[in-house]
Amino acid sequence: MPVRSLFMTSSNSRIEPPRLGEPYLLTPGPLTTSYAVKEAMLKDWGSWDDDFRAMTREVRSSLLALLGEGADDFDCVPMQGSGSFSVEAMLASFIPRDGKALVLANGAYGQRSALTLEYLDRAHVVLDKGDYLPPRGEEVARILAEDPDISHVVAIHCETSSGILNPVEEISEVTYAAGRKLLIDSMSAFGAVELKPTEIRYEAMVSSANKCIEGVPGFGFIVARKSELEAAKGNSHSLSLDVHAQWAHMNKTGQWRFTPPTHVVAAFIEALRAHAAEGGVPGRGGRYTRNRDVMVSGMRELGFETLLDNRWLSPIIVTFFCPADEKFVFDQFYNLMKSKGFIIYPGKLTVVDSFRVGCIGQMDEDVMRRVVTAAKESLEEMGVTSAAPPLRALEERAKLAA
Ligand SMILES: Cc1ncc(COP(=O)(O)O)c(C=O)c1O
């Protein structure tokens, strides 16, 4: 049997299903990419050649254009490696060695930024809100007022470990009202959620190729104010992750300093064109929002409950509580979902069992309806009669409402 027939069901989807029949990745990246994106990797490119330099220019200018008005004050610096490499590059390059950061943590990626600063030996304090509670403007303002040494605030845009969309607008307001600077990890949100400098002030942000632009993994990018890029000279602890050096070299030669992921860049250009054709950030964000709404309402109809109420749900990924029914075993549920063509994601909450379903990548509402059907059938096959979570999970959730 050809592999592709495994998961082919009748579909009204306008997006072509994975052509080789692999399961959809309902994960926050790497995610399901289009065939055109994968096909773009079939050609080899010389990293020093004019054609590839033009490709690098296109990547940088297209990403900058996503900022909209005010983009002229910024520049875009692609950086080899996974997203964490770009986060580390941003923190090391823009927080001076005698600076001090306030990290706003409500999940794994906030914690990772704090750990990165520890490795970098940069002074920092952490506002730790636990698994998901959002850092709010008033508490950030209070900490900044009490500690004049803090020079930078580090915020996570969508904290992918719970799926919460953090209130970066109010965080930005209080940060600049206190005369400090904001750095944003927008890894999983950029490209689907607006981050316009005319609406949210910040100095730098990072994201990566394999998130909402729908490229494949291999590089990240830092978008920073030109004034900060100029001032970053000499800050970084690292040769390869020095954003200033990468920026200066790219501007001078059009090349990356060290071997670039040429095929990934070619794929990313294809992904950027599809992003523009879909209507840019509003178009992409609109499809992901519809994906989320269809999937969440279907899962709720089955009896599943989300960790977050609607006000905090991102269009990127959603955390569901595992059902209390003792016949529900996550590993079994995972395998059943995979056998039906959908790879879901384990949860990252520390207090209650959970799992996550991503809304990003090459899929639409029709696919999300099939995800819900697959979840229903998987529960039936496991003999689970109720998807309702344990009381403890609902008590945990009440903290957010309080
Ligand atoms: C918000 C956020 N920050 C950082 C990262 C780390 O990126 P990577 O796993 O590519 O290193 C991720 C990955 O999903 C993320 O969602």
The ligand as a MOL file (V3000), in Angstrom:
LIG
                    3D

  0  0  0     0  0            999 V3000
M  V30 BEGIN CTAB
M  V30 COUNTS 16 16 0 0 0
M  V30 BEGIN ATOM
M  V30 1 C 8.4050 30.7430 23.1380 0
M  V30 2 C 9.5460 29.8370 22.7540 0
M  V30 3 N 10.7980 30.2110 23.0350 0
M  V30 4 C 11.8500 29.4480 22.7130 0
M  V30 5 C 11.6830 28.2480 22.0620 0
M  V30 6 C 12.8780 27.4160 21.7480 0
M  V30 7 O 13.0100 27.1800 20.3870 0
M  V30 8 P 13.8490 25.9070 19.8860 0
M  V30 9 O 13.1730 24.6950 20.4490 0
M  V30 10 O 13.7610 26.0210 18.4050 0
M  V30 11 O 15.2390 26.0530 20.4060 0
M  V30 12 C 10.3910 27.8040 21.7410 0
M  V30 13 C 10.1640 26.5190 21.0670 0
M  V30 14 O 9.0540 26.1020 20.8260 0
M  V30 15 C 9.2950 28.6220 22.0960 0
M  V30 16 O 8.0440 28.2520 21.8090 0
M  V30 END ATOM
M  V30 BEGIN BOND
M  V30 1 1 1 2
M  V30 2 1 2 3
M  V30 3 2 2 15
M  V30 4 2 3 4
M  V30 5 1 4 5
M  V30 6 1 5 6
M  V30 7 2 5 12
M  V30 8 1 6 7
M  V30 9 1 7 8
M  V30 10 2 8 9
M  V30 11 1 8 10
M  V30 12 1 8 11
M  V30 13 1 12 13
M  V30 14 1 12 15
M  V30 15 2 13 14
M  V30 16 1 15 16
M  V30 END BOND
M  V30 END CTAB
M  END
